[in-house]
Amino acid sequence: MRPSTLRALKRAAELTRQNRFTEAVLVAEPVLLTADRQESAEIRGWLIGHATEFATERETR
């Protein structure tokens, strides 16, 4: 995954945690739309891992 893609995903995740969903989509959408097949698979894996972490974090609150 390109470093710029990872930065955008991490920023979108931060915004999501702050309940700033519209901004999160605006940050993440361009990298999602321009990713090739390989990078899309890497993004998918990162998102699955992040979603699991986010859900676990929410449950422990």
Phi and psi restraints in degrees (range 20) as a CNS / XPLOR table:
assign (resid 1 and name C) (resid 2 and name N)
       (resid 2 and name CA) (resid 2 and name C) 1.0 -66.7 20.0 2
assign (resid 2 and name N) (resid 2 and name CA)
       (resid 2 and name C) (resid 3 and name N) 1.0 145.0 20.0 2
assign (resid 2 and name C) (resid 3 and name N)
       (resid 3 and name CA) (resid 3 and name C) 1.0 -56.6 20.0 2
assign (resid 3 and name N) (resid 3 and name CA)
       (resid 3 and name C) (resid 4 and name N) 1.0 -37.1 20.0 2
assign (resid 3 and name C) (resid 4 and name N)
       (resid 4 and name CA) (resid 4 and name C) 1.0 -65.8 20.0 2
assign (resid 4 and name N) (resid 4 and name CA)
       (resid 4 and name C) (resid 5 and name N) 1.0 -34.7 20.0 2
assign (resid 4 and name C) (resid 5 and name N)
       (resid 5 and name CA) (resid 5 and name C) 1.0 -66.5 20.0 2
assign (resid 5 and name N) (resid 5 and name CA)
       (resid 5 and name C) (resid 6 and name N) 1.0 -46.6 20.0 2
assign (resid 5 and name C) (resid 6 and name N)
       (resid 6 and name CA) (resid 6 and name C) 1.0 -61.6 20.0 2
assign (resid 6 and name N) (resid 6 and name CA)
       (resid 6 and name C) (resid 7 and name N) 1.0 -41.7 20.0 2
assign (resid 6 and name C) (resid 7 and name N)
       (resid 7 and name CA) (resid 7 and name C) 1.0 -60.3 20.0 2
assign (resid 7 and name N) (resid 7 and name CA)
       (resid 7 and name C) (resid 8 and name N) 1.0 -44.2 20.0 2
assign (resid 7 and name C) (resid 8 and name N)
       (resid 8 and name CA) (resid 8 and name C) 1.0 -63.7 20.0 2
assign (resid 8 and name N) (resid 8 and name CA)
       (resid 8 and name C) (resid 9 and name N) 1.0 -42.4 20.0 2
assign (resid 8 and name C) (resid 9 and name N)
       (resid 9 and name CA) (resid 9 and name C) 1.0 -65.0 20.0 2
assign (resid 9 and name N) (resid 9 and name CA)
       (resid 9 and name C) (resid 10 and name N) 1.0 -41.7 20.0 2
assign (resid 9 and name C) (resid 10 and name N)
       (resid 10 and name CA) (resid 10 and name C) 1.0 -65.0 20.0 2
assign (resid 10 and name N) (resid 10 and name CA)
       (resid 10 and name C) (resid 11 and name N) 1.0 -39.8 20.0 2
assign (resid 10 and name C) (resid 11 and name N)
       (resid 11 and name CA) (resid 11 and name C) 1.0 -65.2 20.0 2
assign (resid 11 and name N) (resid 11 and name CA)
       (resid 11 and name C) (resid 12 and name N) 1.0 -43.3 20.0 2
assign (resid 11 and name C) (resid 12 and name N)
       (resid 12 and name CA) (resid 12 and name C) 1.0 -61.7 20.0 2
assign (resid 12 and name N) (resid 12 and name CA)
       (resid 12 and name C) (resid 13 and name N) 1.0 -37.5 20.0 2
assign (resid 12 and name C) (resid 13 and name N)
       (resid 13 and name CA) (resid 13 and name C) 1.0 -64.8 20.0 2
assign (resid 13 and name N) (resid 13 and name CA)
       (resid 13 and name C) (resid 14 and name N) 1.0 -41.8 20.0 2
assign (resid 13 and name C) (resid 14 and name N)
       (resid 14 and name CA) (resid 14 and name C) 1.0 -60.5 20.0 2
assign (resid 14 and name N) (resid 14 and name CA)
       (resid 14 and name C) (resid 15 and name N) 1.0 -44.9 20.0 2
assign (resid 14 and name C) (resid 15 and name N)
       (resid 15 and name CA) (resid 15 and name C) 1.0 -64.2 20.0 2
assign (resid 15 and name N) (resid 15 and name CA)
       (resid 15 and name C) (resid 16 and name N) 1.0 -38.8 20.0 2
assign (resid 15 and name C) (resid 16 and name N)
       (resid 16 and name CA) (resid 16 and name C) 1.0 -62.2 20.0 2
assign (resid 16 and name N) (resid 16 and name CA)
       (resid 16 and name C) (resid 17 and name N) 1.0 -42.7 20.0 2
assign (resid 16 and name C) (resid 17 and name N)
       (resid 17 and name CA) (resid 17 and name C) 1.0 -62.2 20.0 2
assign (resid 17 and name N) (resid 17 and name CA)
       (resid 17 and name C) (resid 18 and name N) 1.0 -25.3 20.0 2
assign (resid 17 and name C) (resid 18 and name N)
       (resid 18 and name CA) (resid 18 and name C) 1.0 -92.5 20.0 2
assign (resid 18 and name N) (resid 18 and name CA)
       (resid 18 and name C) (resid 19 and name N) 1.0 10.3 20.0 2
assign (resid 18 and name C) (resid 19 and name N)
       (resid 19 and name CA) (resid 19 and name C) 1.0 60.5 20.0 2
assign (resid 19 and name N) (resid 19 and name CA)
       (resid 19 and name C) (resid 20 and name N) 1.0 32.2 20.0 2
assign (resid 19 and name C) (resid 20 and name N)
       (resid 20 and name CA) (resid 20 and name C) 1.0 -107.4 20.0 2
assign (resid 20 and name N) (resid 20 and name CA)
       (resid 20 and name C) (resid 21 and name N) 1.0 66.6 20.0 2
assign (resid 20 and name C) (resid 21 and name N)
       (resid 21 and name CA) (resid 21 and name C) 1.0 -66.9 20.0 2
assign (resid 21 and name N) (resid 21 and name CA)
       (resid 21 and name C) (resid 22 and name N) 1.0 -40.3 20.0 2
assign (resid 21 and name C) (resid 22 and name N)
       (resid 22 and name CA) (resid 22 and name C) 1.0 -61.9 20.0 2
assign (resid 22 and name N) (resid 22 and name CA)
       (resid 22 and name C) (resid 23 and name N) 1.0 -44.2 20.0 2
assign (resid 22 and name C) (resid 23 and name N)
       (resid 23 and name CA) (resid 23 and name C) 1.0 -65.2 20.0 2
assign (resid 23 and name N) (resid 23 and name CA)
       (resid 23 and name C) (resid 24 and name N) 1.0 -37.7 20.0 2
assign (resid 23 and name C) (resid 24 and name N)
       (resid 24 and name CA) (resid 24 and name C) 1.0 -61.3 20.0 2
assign (resid 24 and name N) (resid 24 and name CA)
       (resid 24 and name C) (resid 25 and name N) 1.0 -43.2 20.0 2
assign (resid 24 and name C) (resid 25 and name N)
       (resid 25 and name CA) (resid 25 and name C) 1.0 -65.9 20.0 2
assign (resid 25 and name N) (resid 25 and name CA)
       (resid 25 and name C) (resid 26 and name N) 1.0 -40.8 20.0 2
assign (resid 25 and name C) (resid 26 and name N)
       (resid 26 and name CA) (resid 26 and name C) 1.0 -62.0 20.0 2
assign (resid 26 and name N) (resid 26 and name CA)
       (resid 26 and name C) (resid 27 and name N) 1.0 -32.3 20.0 2
assign (resid 26 and name C) (resid 27 and name N)
       (resid 27 and name CA) (resid 27 and name C) 1.0 -77.5 20.0 2
assign (resid 27 and name N) (resid 27 and name CA)
       (resid 27 and name C) (resid 28 and name N) 1.0 -43.0 20.0 2
assign (resid 27 and name C) (resid 28 and name N)
       (resid 28 and name CA) (resid 28 and name C) 1.0 -82.7 20.0 2
assign (resid 28 and name N) (resid 28 and name CA)
       (resid 28 and name C) (resid 29 and name N) 1.0 -33.4 20.0 2
assign (resid 28 and name C) (resid 29 and name N)
       (resid 29 and name CA) (resid 29 and name C) 1.0 -54.8 20.0 2
assign (resid 29 and name N) (resid 29 and name CA)
       (resid 29 and name C) (resid 30 and name N) 1.0 -47.2 20.0 2
assign (resid 29 and name C) (resid 30 and name N)
       (resid 30 and name CA) (resid 30 and name C) 1.0 -58.9 20.0 2
assign (resid 30 and name N) (resid 30 and name CA)
       (resid 30 and name C) (resid 31 and name N) 1.0 -39.7 20.0 2
assign (resid 30 and name C) (resid 31 and name N)
       (resid 31 and name CA) (resid 31 and name C) 1.0 -73.2 20.0 2
assign (resid 31 and name N) (resid 31 and name CA)
       (resid 31 and name C) (resid 32 and name N) 1.0 -32.8 20.0 2
assign (resid 31 and name C) (resid 32 and name N)
       (resid 32 and name CA) (resid 32 and name C) 1.0 -67.1 20.0 2
assign (resid 32 and name N) (resid 32 and name CA)
       (resid 32 and name C) (resid 33 and name N) 1.0 -39.1 20.0 2
assign (resid 32 and name C) (resid 33 and name N)
       (resid 33 and name CA) (resid 33 and name C) 1.0 -74.6 20.0 2
assign (resid 33 and name N) (resid 33 and name CA)
       (resid 33 and name C) (resid 34 and name N) 1.0 -25.7 20.0 2
assign (resid 33 and name C) (resid 34 and name N)
       (resid 34 and name CA) (resid 34 and name C) 1.0 -98.8 20.0 2
assign (resid 34 and name N) (resid 34 and name CA)
       (resid 34 and name C) (resid 35 and name N) 1.0 -3.7 20.0 2
assign (resid 34 and name C) (resid 35 and name N)
       (resid 35 and name CA) (resid 35 and name C) 1.0 -70.1 20.0 2
assign (resid 35 and name N) (resid 35 and name CA)
       (resid 35 and name C) (resid 36 and name N) 1.0 141.0 20.0 2
assign (resid 35 and name C) (resid 36 and name N)
       (resid 36 and name CA) (resid 36 and name C) 1.0 -82.1 20.0 2
assign (resid 36 and name N) (resid 36 and name CA)
       (resid 36 and name C) (resid 37 and name N) 1.0 -179.1 20.0 2
assign (resid 36 and name C) (resid 37 and name N)
       (resid 37 and name CA) (resid 37 and name C) 1.0 -58.5 20.0 2
assign (resid 37 and name N) (resid 37 and name CA)
       (resid 37 and name C) (resid 38 and name N) 1.0 -44.8 20.0 2
assign (resid 37 and name C) (resid 38 and name N)
       (resid 38 and name CA) (resid 38 and name C) 1.0 -65.2 20.0 2
assign (resid 38 and name N) (resid 38 and name CA)
       (resid 38 and name C) (resid 39 and name N) 1.0 -47.7 20.0 2
assign (resid 38 and name C) (resid 39 and name N)
       (resid 39 and name CA) (resid 39 and name C) 1.0 -66.4 20.0 2
assign (resid 39 and name N) (resid 39 and name CA)
       (resid 39 and name C) (resid 40 and name N) 1.0 -34.5 20.0 2
assign (resid 39 and name C) (resid 40 and name N)
       (resid 40 and name CA) (resid 40 and name C) 1.0 -59.7 20.0 2
assign (resid 40 and name N) (resid 40 and name CA)
       (resid 40 and name C) (resid 41 and name N) 1.0 -40.6 20.0 2
assign (resid 40 and name C) (resid 41 and name N)
       (resid 41 and name CA) (resid 41 and name C) 1.0 -64.4 20.0 2
assign (resid 41 and name N) (resid 41 and name CA)
       (resid 41 and name C) (resid 42 and name N) 1.0 -40.0 20.0 2
assign (resid 41 and name C) (resid 42 and name N)
       (resid 42 and name CA) (resid 42 and name C) 1.0 -66.5 20.0 2
assign (resid 42 and name N) (resid 42 and name CA)
       (resid 42 and name C) (resid 43 and name N) 1.0 -40.6 20.0 2
assign (resid 42 and name C) (resid 43 and name N)
       (resid 43 and name CA) (resid 43 and name C) 1.0 -63.1 20.0 2
assign (resid 43 and name N) (resid 43 and name CA)
       (resid 43 and name C) (resid 44 and name N) 1.0 -45.3 20.0 2
assign (resid 43 and name C) (resid 44 and name N)
       (resid 44 and name CA) (resid 44 and name C) 1.0 -55.7 20.0 2
assign (resid 44 and name N) (resid 44 and name CA)
       (resid 44 and name C) (resid 45 and name N) 1.0 -46.1 20.0 2
assign (resid 44 and name C) (resid 45 and name N)
       (resid 45 and name CA) (resid 45 and name C) 1.0 -62.4 20.0 2
assign (resid 45 and name N) (resid 45 and name CA)
       (resid 45 and name C) (resid 46 and name N) 1.0 -42.5 20.0 2
assign (resid 45 and name C) (resid 46 and name N)
       (resid 46 and name CA) (resid 46 and name C) 1.0 -63.7 20.0 2
assign (resid 46 and name N) (resid 46 and name CA)
       (resid 46 and name C) (resid 47 and name N) 1.0 -43.7 20.0 2
assign (resid 46 and name C) (resid 47 and name N)
       (resid 47 and name CA) (resid 47 and name C) 1.0 -64.0 20.0 2
assign (resid 47 and name N) (resid 47 and name CA)
       (resid 47 and name C) (resid 48 and name N) 1.0 -40.1 20.0 2
assign (resid 47 and name C) (resid 48 and name N)
       (resid 48 and name CA) (resid 48 and name C) 1.0 -62.5 20.0 2
assign (resid 48 and name N) (resid 48 and name CA)
       (resid 48 and name C) (resid 49 and name N) 1.0 -46.6 20.0 2
assign (resid 48 and name C) (resid 49 and name N)
       (resid 49 and name CA) (resid 49 and name C) 1.0 -62.3 20.0 2
assign (resid 49 and name N) (resid 49 and name CA)
       (resid 49 and name C) (resid 50 and name N) 1.0 -42.2 20.0 2
assign (resid 49 and name C) (resid 50 and name N)
       (resid 50 and name CA) (resid 50 and name C) 1.0 -66.6 20.0 2
assign (resid 50 and name N) (resid 50 and name CA)
       (resid 50 and name C) (resid 51 and name N) 1.0 -42.5 20.0 2
assign (resid 50 and name C) (resid 51 and name N)
       (resid 51 and name CA) (resid 51 and name C) 1.0 -61.9 20.0 2
assign (resid 51 and name N) (resid 51 and name CA)
       (resid 51 and name C) (resid 52 and name N) 1.0 -41.0 20.0 2
assign (resid 51 and name C) (resid 52 and name N)
       (resid 52 and name CA) (resid 52 and name C) 1.0 -62.8 20.0 2
assign (resid 52 and name N) (resid 52 and name CA)
       (resid 52 and name C) (resid 53 and name N) 1.0 -45.8 20.0 2
assign (resid 52 and name C) (resid 53 and name N)
       (resid 53 and name CA) (resid 53 and name C) 1.0 -61.9 20.0 2
assign (resid 53 and name N) (resid 53 and name CA)
       (resid 53 and name C) (resid 54 and name N) 1.0 -43.9 20.0 2
assign (resid 53 and name C) (resid 54 and name N)
       (resid 54 and name CA) (resid 54 and name C) 1.0 -63.6 20.0 2
assign (resid 54 and name N) (resid 54 and name CA)
       (resid 54 and name C) (resid 55 and name N) 1.0 -44.3 20.0 2
assign (resid 54 and name C) (resid 55 and name N)
       (resid 55 and name CA) (resid 55 and name C) 1.0 -65.3 20.0 2
assign (resid 55 and name N) (resid 55 and name CA)
       (resid 55 and name C) (resid 56 and name N) 1.0 -41.2 20.0 2
assign (resid 55 and name C) (resid 56 and name N)
       (resid 56 and name CA) (resid 56 and name C) 1.0 -63.9 20.0 2
assign (resid 56 and name N) (resid 56 and name CA)
       (resid 56 and name C) (resid 57 and name N) 1.0 -41.6 20.0 2
assign (resid 56 and name C) (resid 57 and name N)
       (resid 57 and name CA) (resid 57 and name C) 1.0 -62.5 20.0 2
assign (resid 57 and name N) (resid 57 and name CA)
       (resid 57 and name C) (resid 58 and name N) 1.0 -40.8 20.0 2
assign (resid 57 and name C) (resid 58 and name N)
       (resid 58 and name CA) (resid 58 and name C) 1.0 -67.1 20.0 2
assign (resid 58 and name N) (resid 58 and name CA)
       (resid 58 and name C) (resid 59 and name N) 1.0 -36.3 20.0 2
assign (resid 58 and name C) (resid 59 and name N)
       (resid 59 and name CA) (resid 59 and name C) 1.0 -69.1 20.0 2
assign (resid 59 and name N) (resid 59 and name CA)
       (resid 59 and name C) (resid 60 and name N) 1.0 -29.8 20.0 2
assign (resid 59 and name C) (resid 60 and name N)
       (resid 60 and name CA) (resid 60 and name C) 1.0 -83.7 20.0 2
assign (resid 60 and name N) (resid 60 and name CA)
       (resid 60 and name C) (resid 61 and name N) 1.0 -4.3 20.0 2
